[in-house]
Each structure stands twice: as C-alpha cells, then as structure tokens.
C-alpha cells in the first residue's frame, strides 16, 4: 500500500509538474451566464507537498507532511479553499478531514497540527504545520470521473439530462498506523464539478479488511474552520450567512433547504481565541454529519447479524462557493447546483389531481388530459385510491387504467401517505426515555424500520411494478423521527433508529429514480431522487375568495422560486371547493368563472410552475376546453425558457404590476418576462428590466407573446438593463420574449 502511494505520487508529479493549478480565466466570463469549459484537475506542487483540486472557478488545497507512524505514510489537511472568481478564501485554520466515534473515542482522520493563531493561515504558518500523530495517516490517493450516485431512468422531458455530472473525483484513503487496534479504512471522496464552483464530499468507513466488529457511534464527514462572515464583539440578533453554502443529502424535513438541514451545523470554535466576539461564540466552525448515530455495527456480515454492515457511507455534503451576498445571484447559484446534482428535478410534467378513483371518473380525467395536452394524472388524496392494496383484482383494474392512459400519452400515478399517522402499538415510533407513542414530529408516525414499515415499502414497490404506475405522490415522507423500540426488525434501538429510517427511505427513492418513477414528495428529498416538492403555500388560503387566491398564488410562486427552479415546486388550484369558502372560493362550474380560471392558468404556466389542478375535470364546455388548451400550448411552445431560472422583478401586492423574468443565456429565447396587472385599470409604464442573466448584450429583440404587434429592438446598458415601454391590460397580463437581434 505504501509503495503504491509513493509510486502514484511520483507519476502524478511527473505528469503535472508543467501544469500548475488552474488560475482564474478572466476570458471565461460569468459561470451563471457563459458556458465554462475548464476541466477539473488534481495537480501536485513540484516538491509533492501540496495537492490542489481546481476547476477554474473553485479550488481546494491540501498540504501533506510525513507521518511519524511509519515510513512512507503521509498526513494531510485542507489548508485553503477559494472562490477563484472573487478570490475569497474560506479556510482560516486546519481541521481533520473527518472524525469518527467508536466506543466513546473520537478518532481523527487526517489533519495537521502546529497552528498557533486560528484566525489565518499565512504561508509561514502552513510551513510550520506538522503531522498529528494521533490522526489516521494517509495511505493512498486515487482520481477518476465522478460516478453516478444512483441510476436515473429518463422517460420524460427535462432541461438537463446529463448524468452523472462532469468533473473529477479524488479519493483520499486513510488506514491504521502500525500498532493501532483500529483495523479499518476510511475513504474520503472529493468531487469537483465542472462549470460551477461546487465541491462534494463523502466519507466511507470500510471494515472489510479487519476481523473484529465495532459500532460506529458518530461520524463528522466535514469539519472546516471557516473565515467568519461577520465579526461582532457582542451577539448580533442574527449572524450574516457565509458565502460558503453547504447542504447535506441528509435533509429530512421541510419544503425549503433551510429547514431540512439537520446534518449541517455552524458551531462555535472556542479554540479560536483571537476572534472579535468577546464570548468566543462566533458560529464559524462548519460541522457536517448525522445529528444522531449512525449507531451501526460494522464488521463481516453474516446471516446471524443481518443489521451488521461491512461498509457505511456518510451523507454526501455539497459545498457551493458563492461570490456575493446579493439574494438573486445566491439563489441562481443554488438553483444551478440543483440542476447539476439533482437533474431529475428539471422534469416538469403538466399534471392533474383527480378527486375520484373509480374507473369511469379516471377515464374521463385521462380523456380530458389527453385532449388539452396534460401529461400526468395523479389519483389524489381522498379519491379512494389505495396504493397499499395487495388485492390482485384491484391491481389488475389499476393496470387497465394505466394502460388506457399510456395509450393516450398520459402517465397515471397515485397518492400514498407514509408517516404522520398511527399504525399500531407494535409498529409506531416510541419516544426516547418514556417509550410513549404520539411523540413524533407530527404526533403519530410508524417507524419505517418496524415490521409494518418494511412491509409498506414492499407493498408500494410491488404495486408500482405490477400496475405499471410511473408516478408516486408520497405524503408524510420521513421527517427525522427517532425510535426507542428495541423490537423492530430494522433497527437495534434508539442510536441507529434515525440513520436506518433515513437510509431506508433514501434507498426506496433511489430505486424509484432508477425505474423512472416520478416522485412528488412534500419534503426536501431532491438529493435522494425526488422530483418535486411543494412551492410553499398555506392550504387554508384556497378557501379565500377567488381574487385573493390568485394574488396569493403569484406571491407563493415569487417567494418559492428564490430557492427552487420552476420545476422543483408544485402549486395547487382547487377546481372544486377545498378547505371551505363556498361558492366565492370555488371555480366550478368552470365555464361560469373563466376569468378566474384563466388567471390561475396564467399564473402557473406563465411561471413554468406546474399546479395540482384538483377536481373531477379540466373543462366543462368547448369554451373552457379552448381556454385550457391555449395556455397548455403556450407553455409547450416556450417550455425551455419557462422552465429556466426566474429573476424576481416585483412581488404581487395588488397595488401595482408584478412579475418575473425567465432567463436562459444558452437558448434561442433568452428571456421571457411575465407581467401581471391585478388592478382595474390598464397600466402603461416604462420599466427597467434586468437582462444581464439572459446573456444578451447591447441590444435585444422584443416581441409580445399574446398580442399581434411588430417586434422591436431595445438597447441594453453596461449593467445589463433595458428600458421597455409596456401596456398591461386591467386584470390581465403581458408576456415579452427577448431574443438576439
């Protein structure tokens, strides 16, 4: 092993000596506008003491030192991480590359010692760093392309079909020092993606080479001493966010990435004694790892120990090196990240929620979907549909409906509730300490690793396979409950309960992704394979009068697309009464409320956001049918630009115009502005529109989506802004398409 490491280092040194780490390419342009084609590389310094991973936009630098444990081994630590566009440095002090906990003992994986002042790392400070004899030494380094985290079958259209993403994987392999009783390996994978300043990190503990067993009580897959984004002597009400945006695939709760990140923690660093904060409480130490456990026994697997594992991979951590605190650019950067690492989230089928699941009602809904261009029908909650049924006759009837829909170009799927309900005393989550039921995050919930939970996944998978259904709306997805039961077959007790349940639902979603099943999941499971979650709305608002629903809808879309692409969030339009409200809140009969119906169609299709159109039908007259089809055709004609990123222009408030601008610098249609007028009078105004992210420079051609008027040209200033005269009709909307002149 040592010989392999030394030989590999020599070969890399010979190959890369004339190729220094990539520097900023000033001619490359802005990665959010221009296609950046700088390959991700791993480069060694001339003396072999420094390894740099770089893609021209971001770089992570590792410093190597001889390890005292044995000749030929190395110690390694991250000494720099920079955004090359802004030159911002994120690292102020050295931490281990990972930390694992076994038998109550913390074992450091990599890392360097000798830094005196944790406020900065100057070149002389780096030179003084030495191996930490207590840390696991480095045995080997391997490089290669980034592998696919899961299979992705692609049966439907998406704006990004590249999988796996282009980039470089560098794997640091750590092993036990001579004389150590720890006979396992730790592999640390670093993935550097091409075209954006993004790194990912996955830590794998491999017990395959050792004979004993041990319980992996805890794991920190990332520890970084980050330059503080804000220095304050006293405690501010709220600390400024770092330009290092970090997400873990262990997101278990919430419809926004901020709420579902229990495995990403910004902690205080009491060893940082030169910080400005008087009480040493600046949150500037990034720690990533499961909040509980894993608590999994590792060692040779056999049938007597079915829960024992040989290898365990910690949740992957994604680190996006931002270059600004400006909200729009930060949002664009995060959305580009998701288009890259979860490209299935760019699938965006037009869908309906059917309120009834009897065959005649389903066939009617399929027929109407096919006639107006809808692509997906979901048998909604409360429809009577039962995906947990094991009745062969029921499954056969559903199979007939699936085949009927497929013949008409409509995918059929259905709703299933997992958590957020009580099942039985034997299968429900039990609280720590008291073993009481009803103490889960949403009150009652079954344990996913109980006998019922394991059988549930088997029933759902067999139902999907036997019926051919390609859509699952999975409500009550696992929110992070812990379970103190010691009788459930899928976990041993409290310590491994969260890990096993999270891993179970992640594996289930990954299998669905491999089969091409579309996943509507109302929590942030995109990195596990989910396609879509809710855009974000209050359900009781759909009982408000129609005009208020319409205004709320545009507010919800405007607010939700700061963090989500249009395809990542669903909206909701109850065609029949929902949550009360009576006739004033209801669109049915559709032909009697065409103005309100069209307003909802314009809101959602104009945003590229698919709504759950919930009702028994999409149209009730030829006039209604023509209206729906007109907006579907509009969306399909401009699908690429409408599914592209949103620039936020003005939030709806009912007082003046509002709207957004779709941008796609690599498409034929570079921009599409949707402007809405909620007032009773026409709005005629000269607006300044931000066209920078369209990639258009100096001039643009503008034409209307809905009005037959001659196209015109507008000038674009050096800040990417163009002044456009608009006329938005009362209670109407205006669509403007921007292309190259």
N, C-alpha and C positions, 0 to 999 in steps of 0.2 A: 504493500500500500504506500509506504513512504517512497519507495523507488518510483512508483507510478506518479506520485505528486511532483517529485523533483524533475522527472523526465518531461512531464507535461508542462511545467513551468519553463523549462529550457526551450521547448518547442514554441510555446507562446511568445517567449522573449525574442526568439529568432524571427518569428513571423511578424511581430508587431513593433519591433524596435523603430522601424522607419515610419510607423503610423501612430502619431501622438493621439491622445484622446480628442474627440471631436470638439471643436470650439463653436461659438455662435456663428452661424452663417447669416450675415446681415442681408444677403440677397435672397434668402429663403422666404422672407415675408412673415406674415402672421399665421400661425398654425390654425387659427379659427376661421381663416379666410382662404389661405393658399394651401395647396397640397404639398406637404413637406415630405421629401423622399430621401431623408438621411437615414442610413441603416443603423440599427442598434449594434453596438460593438462592445467588446471587452478588450481593453488594452493594458499592457504592463509597462511600468517605468523601466528604464534601462537597467537599474540595479535589482529589479524584481521585488522591490519593497512596496509597490503601490499598484493596485488594480482599479481601473476606472471603467464603470459601465456608463455609456453615453449614447444618446440618440440625436444630438444636436440641439435638443430642447431642454433636457434634464440630464443630470449625471449624479451618480453615487460613487464615492471614492472609498476604497478600503485600504488600510495600512496593515502590512504584515511584519511580524517580528519573529525571530527564532523562539521556539518554545522550550523551556528548560526541562520538560518532562522526558524528552528523548531527542536524539539527533535526527534532523530532517523534518521534524514536525514544526508547525507554524502556529502562531497566534494571530488573530485578525480582528479588526474592529472598523466600524464605519467612522471616518473622520471628516467627511464632507458630503453634503447633498445640496445641489444648487439648481435653481432655475436659470438656465443659460440665457434666456431672453431678457430677464430682469437683473441677472447677476445676484439675486438674493440667495444668501447662504442660510441654511436651516439648522445646521448642527453647531452646537456650542460646546459639547462635551461628549466623551466616549462612553457608550453603554455596551453591555453584552449584546450579541446578535440574537440571542434568545435566552430564556430562563425556564427551566422545568423544575417541578417539585415532586420529590419522591421520598416517602417516609418522613415527611415533615422537613426535609432538607432541600434548600434551593440550590440547584446546580446551574452554574453559569456556562453558557455555550458561546465560546469566543469572547471577545472583549480585550481591552488593553488597559494597563494601569499606569499611574505616574503623573496624571494631570493634576495640577495644584489649584488652578483657578478655573471653575466650571462656567465662566462667563464667555470664554472664547477659546479658539484653538488656532494659535498662530503657528507658522512653520516651525519655529524653535520648540513650541510646545509639542508638536507632533513628533519631532525628532527625539524628544525625551520619553515618549511612550514606550513601555516595555510589556512583555507578555505577563498576563496574570496567571501565576502557577496554579491557581485554584480553578481555572476555567478549562472546559474541554478543548483540546487542541484541534487544529485543522489538519485533516489528512489529505484532502484532495479537492480539486475544483474541476467541474465539468461544464461545458457550454453546448447549447443547441437551440433549436427553434422553440417557441412557446407551444406547448401541447394544448389540445382541447380539454377543458375541464370536464365536459360532458358531451355526449353526442347531441347533435341538433339536426333533426329531420325537418326539411323546409318545404311544406306543402302549399304555402301561400305567399303572397307578395310581401316584400319588406324593403325598406330603404337601404338596409345594409345586410348583405348575405355572406359577408366574409367571416369564416370561422374555420380554424382558430385565427385570432388576430396575428398580424405580422409582428415580429420582434425577436428578442434574444432572451433565453433562459440561462442564467448562470447558477450552478448549484454548488454550494459550499458543503463539504462532507466532514463532519466532526466525529471523532471516535474517542474511545477511552485512552487515557495516558497509561503507560506501563505501571502495573501495580494497582491500578484502580479496580474497585469491585464492580463498577458500573460497566457492564459488557454490552452496551447498546450503541447504536449510531444515531446521530441527528443530522438530517439533511435539511439545508435551508435553501429554498428555491427563490431566486430573484428574477422576476420577469420585467423586462423593459420593453415597452410597446413603441412601435414606430409611428411617427406622425403626431404624437401628443406627449406632454410632459408627465407621463404616468409610469409608475412602478407598481409591481405587486410582489407580495412576499408570502410564502407558505412554508411552515416548519413541519417536518415529518420526523416522528420518533420511530425508529426501526429496531425492534427487539429480536429480529430473526437470527442474529449471529450469537446470541447468548443463551445459556441453558436455563437460567433461573427465571422467575417471574417477579413482577413488581407492579404496583398501582401508580399510574400517572395521575397524581393528585391535582396538579395545576400546570399550566403552560402559558408563558408570555411569548408570543411569536414576534413581537416587536417592542423594543424599548429604545426610544430616541430622546436625548436631551436637546430640546428644540429651542432655538432663539425665540425669546418671548415676543409676542406681537405687540405687547403693551407693557410698559413699566409704570408701576404706581406704588408710591410709598404706602398709601392706605389701600383698603379693599374697595375697588370700584363696585358699583351696582351690578355691572356686567362686564366681563373681560372681553376685549376685542378678539375675534377669531383669527387664528393663524392663517397664513397663506398656504400652509400645508393642509390640504383637505384629505381626511382619512376616512375610509369606510371598510368595514369588515363584512364578509359574506354571512356572518352570524348576525343577521338582522331578523328579529322575531316579532316585532310589534309596531303597529302604526302605519299610516298611509303616507308618511314622509320620511326621508332618510335621516332626518334629525332625531326622530323619536324612536327609531328602531336600531340603535347602535350600542347595545349593551357591552359589546366586545371591544369598544374603542373608548379609552378613558384618558382625559387630560388631568394629570395628577400634579401635586406639589413636589418640589425637589428640595428637601431640607439640606442636602449636601451642597446646594448652590448657595453658599453663604455670602457671596458678593452681590446678590441681586438687590434691586432697589427696594422691594417690598419689605417693610420693617419686620413683619412676622414670618417671612420666608414662605409665603403662600401663593406665589405666582404659579398658575397652572401651566407649566412649561415642560413637563415630563410626559411624553406620549407612551402609554402602555396599552398593548392590544392583546387580548386573549379572552377565553370564555370567562364569564363572571362567576361560574361555579364549575368545578371539575376541570378536566373530563371525569376523573374518578374511575378510569377504565383500567382493568388489569391487562398488562402486556406480557407476552411470552409465547411459547409454542402453543398453537391451537390444537385441541383435540375434542372429541365428542363429549367428554365428561365436563368440559368447560366451554360451553357454546358461546358465552359472552366474552371470553378472552380473545384478544386481538394480537396479531404479530406486529402490525404497523398502524399508526394513528397519525392522521394529518390534521393539524390545527386549522381553524378557519383562515382562509386567504384574506390578507389585508391589502387594500389598494390605497396608494399614496399619490395624490394629484398635486403637482407643484404649481400653484396658482401664481399669477403675476400682478394681482390687483385686489383691492377691497371693494371695487365697484360691483354692485349687485348683478347687473345684467351680464357682465363678462364672466363673473364667477359662475353664474347659472349656466351660461353657454358652455363653459368648460366642463362642468359636471355632466351636463347632458351629452356632450361629445364622449365623455368617458363611458357613459352607459350605452351609447350607440356602438362602442367598441367592445366592451367586455360582456355585454348582455344584448347582442344584436337582435335576438328574438323579440325584444321589446319594441322593435320597429315594425313588427307585423301589426296591422291595424284594420282588421275586417269590419265591415259595416254589419251591425248586429241588432237583433230584436229580442226582447224578452216576452215570451208567450205566457199568458196568465193561466192557460188551461193545457193539460197534457193528454186529454182524450184524443184518440186518433183523428176524428173529424176536425177538431179545433187545430191540431198540429198541421194537418194537410192544408187547411185554409191559410194558416200563417206561412207555411212554406210556399204555397202558390203566390201569395201576395209579395213575399220577399223576392221571389224569382221575377215577378212582373216589374218591380221597381228597381231591382239591382242590389238588394240587400244580400249579404254573403253568408250570414250566420244566424241561426235561430237557437236561442237558449230557453229551455223549459224552466221557467223561473221558480223562485221560492213561492210557496203557496199554490203552485199549479197542480199538486197531486203527484208530481213525478217523484220516483223513488229509485235513486241510483244504488241503494244498498240492497235492493231486492235480488234474491237468488232464484226466484221462480223462473224456470225455463220458458214458460209460456209468455210471461211478461217481457222477458228479454227478447224473445222472438218477435213480439209486437213492436218493440222499440227498434229492433233491427230492420223491420219492414219500413218504418218511418225514416230511419237513417238512409236506407237505400232510395226511398222516394225523394228525399231532399237532395241526395248526391246526384241523382239523375237530373235535377233541376238546377244544379250548381249552388246548392245551399247546404252548408255544414250544419249538422244538428248536434246539440250538446245539452247539458243539464246542470242543475244546481245540486250541491250536496253540502250539508252542514257537518263540520267535524267537531270542533271544540265548542265552548260556550253552551253546553247542555249537560245535564246529569244522565248517567247511564245506569250505574249500579254501585252498591257499596263496595263490591269487589274490584271494580274497574275504574272508579273515579280517582282523581288526584287527591292525595292526602296531604294535609298541611304538616310542615316540619314542627316537631315538638308535640303537637296535640293529636296528630293523625285524624283531624276533623275534615269532613267533606265541606264543600261550599266555600272554600277559602282561596279559590283560584283567582287569576287576574280578572276574569269576567264572571266570578261567582262560582258556578259549577263547570266542571270540564272533565272529560275522561282522560286518563293517562294514555298517551299514544303507545306506550310500551306495555300496557296491560293486555290481557288476552283479547279483550274486546278491541282495543286499539290496533293490535296486529292483524286481527281478522278483518277490521274495517278496511285497511289498505288492500288486503287481498280481494275483498268483495268489490271494491271500486275498480281495481285493475282488471279483474275478470269481467266485470260489467262492460267496461270500455272496450276490452278486447272482443267480447262476444257480440256486442251490438254494433261495433264499428264507429261508435261515437268519437268525435275528434275534438270535443270541447268540454272542459270541466270548469264550472264556476264553483270555487272551493271556499265556502264561507267558514268563519271560525277557524282559520288556519292557526297553527300552533303559535301562541303568543309569548312563550317562555316560562310556562308553569313548571315548578319543581314538585316532586312527589316523594313522600317519605315511605311509601309502601316498600316492604321487603319481600312481597309475594308475587309481584308482577313478573312475568317471564322475560321481559325485555330489558329490565334494569335490576341492579342489585340492591339499591337503596337510594337515599337522598343524593349522595355525592355524584352519582352518574346519571341521575334522572333527567336533568336538563339537557345534558350532552346527548344522551341516547334519543330523546324525543326530537330534539332539533335535527340530529343526524338522520333520523327515520323519515321526517317529512322532506328534508332536503334530497334524500335518495329517491323518494317517491316522485318528487317534482322532476328530478333529473331523468328518471325513466320515462315520464310523460314527455319530456322535451325530446328524448331520443325517438319517440314514436310520432312526434309532430302534433301532439295534443295541445290545443290552445288552452292556456291557463289564466282565468280571471281569479285573482287572489287579492282580497282586501287588506293585505299587509305587504311590507317591503321585502318580497322574496324574489326580486328580479335576478339576483346573483345566484339563486338556486334553480332558475329555469322558468319563473313566472313571466307571463307576457304583459300583464296589465294589472293595476290596482285602481282604486277609486281616485278621481281627480281631487276630491275633497269637497264635501257639501254636508249640510245638515238635513237629514231626511224629512223632518217636520216642515221644512220650508216649502216642500212640494204640496203642502196644504194651503199655502198662501194664495191670494188672487193671482190669476194668470199673469198680469202685467208685472207683478213683483217677482214671480218665479223666473220670468225672462231676464229681468235685471240681475237677480241673484245668480242665474246661470252664467252670465258673462263675467261677473265678479269671481265666481268659482274657477272658471277657465283661466282668467287672468292671473289669479293667485296661484293656482296649481301648476302652471307652466313655468314658474321660476325654477323649479327643481325637476320637473318631468317634461319630456318631449310630448307633443300632442298624442302620440300613440301609446304612451305609458299610463294614461289615466282615462277611466271611463266617466262619463256624465250620466245623468238619469233624466228621463222625461216620462212621467206617468200619463199615459193617454187616458186612462180611467182614474177615478178618484183614488188617492193614496194618502194615508195619514190624515184623512178627513178633509174639510174645506168645502165640501158640497159642490154645487154647480159652478160657483165662482172660481173654483180652483181646477176644474176639470175641462179637458179638451174635447172629450167625447160629448155629443156627436161631432165627429171631426169636421164634417162639411159645414157645420154651423160656427166653427171657430178657426177658420182658415188663417186669419191674420196671426193669431197666437201660435198656431201650428207652424206657420212659416217662420215666425220669429225664432222658435226653438230649432228648426232646421237650419236657419241661417247662423245661429249661434254656434252650433256644433260642427256642421260641415264647413263653415267658414273658418273654424279654428283647427280643422283637421282632427277634432276630438270625436270619438265615437260614443254616442249615448246609448244607454239601455232603454230602447223605446218599448215601454211596458204596457201591454194591452192585448186584446184578442185579435186586433187587426191593425194594418198600417193605413188603410184607406176605406172609405165607405161610399165613395162616388167617383165618377170619372174625373171630376174636377180635383178632388183630393188626391187621387192617384197621380194625376199630371203634376201637381204641386210637389209631391214627394219625389217623383222621378226626376223632375227638373233639378232639385238640389243634389240628389244622388249623382246625376250626370255631371253636374258642376264639380263635385268632389272627385269623381273618377277622372275627369278631364285634367284636373290640376292636382292629381294625387301627390305627386312627388313634392311639389312646393308646399302643399298644405300639410303634409306630414313632416316638413322640415321645421327647424327651430323657430321659436317665437321671440320677437323683440317687442317688449311691452311699451305701448305708446301712451295710453291713458286708461285708467281703471274706470269701470262703469259706476256712475253715481246718480244717473237720472237727470243731471243738471245740464249736461253738455254732451258733445260727442265722446265716444270712447272707442277703443280698438287696439289692434295689434298688427304686427308686420311679420310675415313669414319670410325667412331668408334661406337661400341655397346658392352659395357662390359657385357651385360646380354644375348647376343645372341650366337648362335653356331659359326657364323662368327663374330669374334671380331673386325676385321679391314679389310678394302678394300681400297688399295691405287690405285689411277688412276694417271698415269704419262704420260705426253704428250711431244712429240718431234716436235717442229714447224720447225726445220731446215732440210736441205737437206742431212745431214749425220747422220749415226747412232750414238747414244750416249751410251757409255759404261762407267759406273761410279759406285763407291761405295758410296751409300747415307746413311746418318744417319736419320732414321725415328723415330718420337716421338710416341711410342706405349703406353705411360702411361695411356691414357684415354681408351684404349682397355680393361684394367683390366688384361692384360697378364703380368706375372712376370717371370723373369729369362730366360725363353725360349719361343719360338713361332714356330709354324709350318707355312711355307710359301709355297704357290703354285700359279701358274700363272692362270689367267682367260682365256687367249686366246691362249696360247702355250701349246703343249703337252710336258711337261718336268717333271721330277720327283720332288716331293715336297722336301723341305729341312727344316732344323731347323736353327734358329738364336738365339744368346744369347741376352738377354736384360739386360742393366746395371741398376744400382741403381736409375738412373734418368728416367728410362723407355724408354731408347733409344736403337735402334738396328741398326747395320750396315748391309746393304743389297747391294749385287752387282747386278746391273741391266744392261740390254741392251734394249734400246728403239729404234725401227727402225725409219729411216728417215720419216718425215711427218706421224708418226704413234703414237701408244700409247701402254702402258703396264699396265695390271691390276694384282695386287698382293693381295691374300686373306690370312689373318692371323687368325689362329685358335690355340686352346690349343694343345700342343704336345701330 
